Amino acid sequence: MDRRLSWRAEIDQGYAILNQLERACLLERVSGEDVFLKLHDLIRDMALWIIKDNCRYMVKAGLHLREIPDMQEWTEDLDKISLMNSSIKKISIGMSPNCPRLSTLILSNNPLRSIPDCFLMKMRDLRTLNLSNTSIQYLPQSISDLMNLRTLLLRHCFSLESVPTLEKLKLLTQLDLAFTKIEELPDGVESLTNLKVLDLVLTSLSMIPTGVLHSLSLLQQLRLPITTRVPIEEVLSLQKLEDFCGGVNSVCDLNRLVTFLQSKMTPSFYSISLISKFHGHDFIVKSRDKLVSFRHESLRDSSLGEGEILLPQDIEELNFFSSGLSGSLADDFQMLNNARYVKKCKVSYEAEIECITRLSSTEEQQSRGVPFQSLEKLTLFSLPNFIGLFMWEGKAAVAPLLPGIFTQLTDLGIFACNKMKKVIPWSLLQTLPNLQKLEVMKCYNMEEIIGDEDDDGSSVINSSAEVTMPRLKILWLWHLPKLKSICKGMMICDSIERIKILRCTNLKKVAPLDGQPSPPPSLKVIQVDKDQKEWWESLEWEHPNANNFLQPFVKFC
């Protein structure tokens, strides 16, 4: 890989290489919460067989070793060693392999607690040292003399409290200390003038001393805990910065940072948090985000300064966590009416918010623009005064909606919003044509999922009306004690795959499954609480054989 490229270009080049290897069937995809690629077992075995007689490599990854290989295996000609994914807990005191040509040493994913100081003394050409995901508490002082080191990876060393001086490591380009217990920057960081990547996310670091970032002019990726105090002027001096994660404590600093990132020629990635107070823990963000968060009274605190809040034009994710939002999200952030790229939004622990957007006359709507036209995922959590996605102003209940509102939404999650009585009225269901997943949990006053009345009380649906949700695949309803109806009309939902209903004992009908002579064609499973078998058997069905043909899909959990 061409190291002269920018960080973004290197990442893109890396993805291109991985895609080529996957298309050639040399790598296979492993799906889970995240997507991983791995060598096919046969390809890996063949590669290991090819290098088995090559004295320059020692590859014993994933062999569940309990001890480090014996000294005789550490020959002078070794170039690369991988002992990752094993059970190595210690390295014998006094062990000092003579490996003057060793460039790469990978000990990650071992329960390794300590490294003797002498272990690294004869590895002076070491360029990559990976100790990630080990139980190490202190590093050997000999690390300070590895003057050829380019990459030092200590991520997820949750017990690591300190790092020896790095002053001599002037060739270091990547330093990853994320998820460690360090409270201060290691001595000598200001001397790392070739550093391109510095990751300190989820550490206990309270501040970056003045002058340090000025010395790191080549930084392309800087990731900090959101509560770490950092001189904003020094961040703005990093002309090569492409990826920033951290917090600011004033609207002025937020606006300056947004302006700086948007002025760059190359696309930037960012996770910026506006925060005035800190309670609880930091939160995890992934690289390649375009995220802005407002946290802990940051929209209410008068010390934040005045002026309009700027959001990046290419923002993709927006989070609010006890920030002090008022009645309507769209009113607080009117720039969202024209935001084209926001794909995810999460609103949590906001005491005052009542709705996402207000509906008024058509003329007023057009003057505001179309909010949330690109939104794909919306999560609402613990909003005690939240009434619904929409609220009507004046006679707006009879006014048509602007086309485009929520039309890209595929995932809607509503949790602990105890003032809500329905998710959405039937007349506004047209705003959710692409909804694929709906999850409603612990909304203790929820009575309907799709309401049969508008907010003015007029009835708009009866039992014979057809209600279509053409793309809904997942419906999860948890702990809704007052829920009486999913939908009172005839619900057509051929795309439904999974239904989970737990502790909704007042529910008499399961609309997506009712009224049809056979199960929906895509149905895979119906999950019901293991203590609610009697409730399931008491459900009412329009079709007399519904209970029988649905029974094979039912799992009590």
N, C-alpha and C positions, 0 to 999 in steps of 0.2 A: 504494500500500500504506500502511496506517495505521501510522505510525512510533510511535504511542503504545502499540501493542501490546507485549507481552512478546516476547522473542526466540523462544520456542517458538511463540507465536501467529503471529508474522510468518512463520516457517518453514511452519507449517500453512497459512496463507493463501496463501503462494507456491505450495505444492504444489496447492492447490485451483485456483488460476488456471491452472497448467500443465496440470492434468487437463482443465479446461474447454477450453483451447486444443487439446489433443490430441484430445479427443472431437469438436471442431469441424473436425478435419483441418487445422488451421492449423500444427500442429507434428507432426513424425513422430519415431518412436522409432528410435534407433540403438543396437543391441545390441553388446556386447563384454564385456570384463572388468567394466566398469561400464555402466550404462544412461544414455544421453544423449538429449536431445530437441533437435531442430533445426528451423528453418523449412524447409518444403518449398521447393525451388529456385524454383518458379514464384511462390510467395507472397513470397519474399524479393525476387525481381526486380521484382515489382509494387510492393512497399513502397518500394524504392529509386527506382523510376520516379516514384512519387507525390511523393517529397521532393527529386527531383533539381533542381528550380527553387527550392527553399526555401533561402534564404541562411543559415538558422540551423543547418543540419546539413552536416557533411562526413563522409561515410561511404565509406571506401575499404578496408574490412576484406577480407582475403584476396586482395588484388590483386597480391601479390608485389612490392610497391614496394621499390626498393633505396635510395631517398632520400626524405627528408621532402618533402611538397608545397612548391612555391614560395611565397614570401612573399605574393604577390598573392592566393593562395587563402585566406589567413588573414585574413578580413575582420572588422571590428569587431562585426558582428551575430551572429557564430557563437555558438551555445549548446552544441552537442555535436559532438565530433569522435571518430571511431573509425578508427584506423589499425592495428588488431590483425591478427595472423596474416600478417605480411609479412616482408620481408628487410631492414629498415632497420637499418643498423649504426651510423650516427652522425647527429648534428645539427650543422650547420655552426656553427663558432665565430662569435659575433656575431649569430646569428639571434635576434630578439626580437619575435615577433608581437604586435601590438596587438589583443588579444581581451578587452576589459574585461567582456564579458557571458558569456564561456565558463564553463559550469558542469561539463562532463564532458570529460575527456581520457583516451582509452584507447590506450595504446601497447603493450599486452601481447603476448606471443608474437612478439617481434622480437629479433634478435641485437644489440640496442642496447647500446653499451658505456659511453656517457657522455652527459650532458646539460649544455650550457653553462649557467652560472649565470644569464645574462641571458634564457634561453629562457622562463622562467616569470614574469619580473618584471612583465609587463603582463597577467597573468591573475589579477587579484586576487579575482575572484568565483568562482574554481574551487572546486567542492565535492566532486568525485570525481576522483581521480587513480589510474589503474591502470597500473602498470609491471610487473605480474606476468610471470614467465617471460621476463625479459630478462637480458642479460649485464652489467648495470650493476654497477660496483664501488663507486662513491661517488655520493651524491645531491648536487644543487646546493644551495648554501646558501640560495638563494631560496625553497626549500620552507618554510623557517622563517617566512616572512612571508605565507603563504597562510592568513590568519586566518579565512576562510570555509570552509575545507576540512572536510568531514564524513567522507570515506572515503579512506584511503590504503592501497593494495594493493600489496605488494611480495613476494608469495608466489612461491617458486621462483626468486628472484633469487640463484642459488647463489654468485655472486661478491661479493655485497654485504657489506661489512665494517663499515660504520658509517653512521649516520643523523645528520644535523645536529639541533640542538636543536628540540624540538617545543613549547617552553614557550608560544608565542603561539597555538597551534592549539586554543584552548579549546572550540571547537565540534565537534572531532573525536569521532565516535562509533565508528568502526571502524578498527583498526590491525592489519594482517596482515603479519607479518614471518617467517612460517613458511618453513622451508627456506632460510634465509640463513646467512651466516657470522658474524653479529654475536655478540659475546662479552659485551656489556654492554647494559643498557637505554639507549635514547637519553636524553640530557638532557631534562629537562622533562616526562617522562611523568607525574610526580606532579601536574602542573598540568592534566591532561586530565580534568577533573571530569565531563565529559559522555560519557566513553568507555563503550561498552556491550560491545564485542567487542575482545579482545586475544588474538591468536594468535601464539605464539612456538615452536610445535612444531618439532622437529628444527633448532634453532639450537644454538650453542655457549654459550648463556647458563648461567652457573654459579650465579647467585643473583638473587633479587629483593630489593633493599635494604629494610630495615625502614622501614615507614611509607608505602611507595608504594601498596600495595593499600588501606590505610585511606583514602587520598585518592580512590580510584576506586570510590566507593560505588554507582555505577550499573551496574557490570559485570554483564552477564548471561552472557557466555561468556568463560572464561579457560582457555587451552590452553598448557601449558608442557612443555618436555622433562622426561622422568621423573627426570632427575638434577639438575634445578634446585632448589636449596635455597630454600624459601619459608616464611615464618612461618605456621604453621598457624592461629594465632589470627586473623591478618589474612584468611585465606581464609574462616574461619568468620564473619567480620564482614560478608561480602558478602551481604546479605539478598536481593538480586535475582538472585543467581547461579542459572543454570539448566543450564549446561553446563560441566563441569570436566574437564580432562585434566592429569594431573601425577603426581608421585611423592611418597610419604611413606616415612619410614625407621623407623617404629615401629608396632607393633600398636596402641598407644594412639592415635596420630594417625590411623591408618586407621579405627579404631572411632569416633573423634570426627567424622571427615569423613563416614562412612556415616550416622551418626545425624543430622548436620546436613542432609545431602541428603534424607533420608527424612522430615524434619520439615516440609519445604516443602509448601505447598499445591499448587503446580504440579508436574507430573512433571519429573524431572531426568534429564539425560543425563550420563554420566560415563565416564571411562577412568582408573582409579586403579591405580597400580603400587606394591606394597610392595617396597622394594628396599633392601638394606644395602650391597651392593658393586656396582661397575659395571665390566663388561668388554664391549668391543665397542661397538655402536652402539645408538642409540635405535631405536624401532620406530614404524611408521606406524599411526595410528588414524584412523578416520573420525568425523565429527561424528554425533550422534544414536546413539552407542553407549551400551550399558549393560554395561561391561566392567570386570572386576577382574583384575589380573595379579600373580603372585608370582614374583619374579625374583632370581637371583644370591644364593643362600644365605639368602634372607629368612625362610625357615621354620626355619632351623637356627641362625642367629646369636643368641646369648644376649643381645646388647645390645638386642634388639627389645622386650624387656619380656614380662611374663607376662599371661595372661588369654586368654579365648576370643576368636577372631577373628570379627568380625561381617561378614556379607555383606549387601548390600542385598536386600530382599525381592523386588525386581523385576529382579534381575540376569539378563542374557541371555547373557553370554559370560564364560568363565572360562579363564585361561591360566596355565600353570606353565612356567617356564623356568629350569632348574638351581636350583630354589628350595629343595631339601632335603626333598622328599616322602619319606615312609617307605613301608612295604609296600603299603598299600591307600589309594587316593584317598578312598574313602567313609569309611574309618576316620579319616583325618586331618581330613576336613571332614564331620562327621556331619550338619551342617545341610543338606547336599545331599540327604539322604534325604527332605526335605520341600520342596526347592526346586522351585517350579512353573514357573519361566519360563526356566531355563537352556537355551538352544538350541544353543550352541556351546561346545566344550571342546577345548583343545589342551594336550598335555603333551609337553614337549621336554627332552632332556638331563637326565633325572632318573635317577641311578645306582641308587637303591634300590627304586623302585616295582616291584611284582610283578604287580599287577592293579588293575582299576578298583574292583571290589567283591567282597567275600567272601560266599559262600553258606553259610548255616548252617541250623539247624532252622527249621521254619515259624514257631514261636512267637517265636524271636529275630528273624526277618525282619520279622514284623508289628510288633514293638516298635520296630524301626528306621525303619519307613516304606518308601516306594518311591523309590529313588534314580533320577535321570536319566529321569524319566517324560516330560519335554518335550524331551529332547536330540535335536537334528536332525543335528548334525555333530560327529564325534569324530575328532581327529587325534592320532596317537601317533608321536613322532619321537625316535630315538636313545635308547632305553630298554634298556640292556644286560641287566637282570635281569627284564624284563617277560615273564611267562609266558602270560597270556591276559586276556581281559576279566573272567572270573570265576575265583575260586579257591574250592575246597571246604574246609570245616572239618568234621572228624569224619565223620559219616555223611550229610553234606548232599548228597552226589552223587546220592542217591536221593530227595531231598526235592523237592517241586514248587516252581517259581519263583513269586514274587509276580507277579501280572499287572501289566503296565505298564512293567517294566524295559526300557529301550531300544526300546519299541514305536514311538516316533516317529522313530527314527534313520533318516536317508535317505542319509547320506554318511559312510563309514568309511575312513580312511586310516591305514595302518600302514607306517612307514618305519624301517629300521635297528633293528629289535627282534630281536636275534640269538639270544635264548633261546627265542623262540616257535617251536613246531613245527606249530601249527595255529591258524587264526583263531578257529574256534568249533567245538565238538563238535555233531554232528547233533542230539542231544537238546535242545540249547539254541537251535537255529535258529529256533524259534518266537518267540524274543525279538526277532527282526529282521524283522517282517513287511513293513515299509515301506522296507527298504533299496533304494536306487536306484543308488548308486555305491559300488564296493569297489575300493580301490587298495592293493596290497601291493608294497613295493619294498625291495630290498636287505636282506631278512631271511634271512640266509645259512643258517639251520638250519630254515627253514620246509619242512615235508614235505607238509602237506595244507592246503587252504583250509577245507573242511568235514570235520572229523575223523570217522573211522568208529568211534572208541572214546571212552568217557567217561574221565575222569581216573583212575578206579579200574581201568581196563584192560578193562572189559567191552565186548564188541562189540555195537553197536546198529544197524548198517547193513550190508546186503549188496548185491551188484551188481544185484539185482532190485528193491530198495526204491526208492520214488519220493521225490525230494527237490524241494520246490517253493520257488522264490523268485519270487513273483508280480509284483514291481515292479522287479527289478534291470534297469537299463538299461546301465550301464557297468561293465566288469570290466577292470582294468588290473593285470597281473602283470609286474613288472620285476626282473630280476637275482635270481632265486630258484634257485640252483644245485642244491639238494636237493629241490625240489618234485617230488613223484611223482604227486600227484592233486589235482584240484580237488574232486572228489566221487566216491566209489566207487559210489554208487547211480545211478539213472536221474534225471537232473536235468531238471526241467521249468521252463523260463524263457522263456516266449513274449514277455516284455517286452524282452529283451536287444537293444540297439541297437549297441553298440560294444564290441569286445574287442581289447585290446592285450596281446600276449605277447612280451616281450623277454628273451632270455638265460635261459630256463627249459628247458634242454636235457634234463633228466631227465623232463620231463612227457611221458607217452605218449598221453594222451587229453584232449580239451577237452570236458569234461562238458556245458556249456550248449549245445553244438552236436551232441552225439552221440545216436544212438539214434532220431532222427526221420527220416521219409521225405522231408522238405523243410527248407529253412532256417527258423529262427524268423521269424515274420511281420514283426517290427519290425527285423530285422537290417539295419544300414547298412554296416558295415565291420569287417573283421578285420585288425588291423595286426600284422605280424611283422617282426622284425629282418631287414634286407636280407641279412645274412650267414647267416641261418638257413633258407634255402630247403630245404636237404636235411632239416633237422629237421622242417619242416612236411610234407614229402612222406612222412616215415617215421611219421607219427602213425597210431594204430590207430582204426578206426571200426567201430561196430556195424552201420551200414547200408553196404552195398557201394558205393553211389553217392554217399556223403557228400562225398568229396573233389571230385567233379565239380560237384555243385550248390552247393558253398561257394566254389569257385574264383573266381567273379566278384566276391566280396566281399573277397578277400584283396588287401592292399596291403603290399608289402615296403618298409620305410622305414629 
